[in-house]
């Protein structure tokens, strides 16, 4: 793979992982992110790890800072921080 192909692969992987969590993991009622999902994205427990809330808040904020602000990333970060509060 050359550099251009590698960058494209990284961007595709980032979008894929972020989309998985945004689509399947976000708790639209209480805020935050569910932490117990199977590979298909089905929530099998509504328990939420406090550590994961902070980690997701940081990760989505960092992605926005590093790779360009996307509203859904900022919203996810704020949702996790709001749940923590």
Steps between C-alpha positions, in 0.01 A plus 500: 500500500622849426448797731183619325342155523602467863343834591180400320492168687549678835221749422267217398574307820447810714165569334395136534577479872352841580185421301462168685499673839292796387237274344485226761655618825358842576224516762262754350278503811742537791818609323835332494599185321404139564807289557364149452445447127552188296678504164172569321442807717221353712496626859503201735523698823402858579767529768742782424862514606597839641852460358355438152292819519811706564701313241230544233460868586875550456520283187216671312633845597852403394377363167327829432813692589730273301294405195254785459199602698195287437183594682422137588843458665457815708146398594622156609775653711256739667253216560763298685611800706137583583439144615806517724376819663 
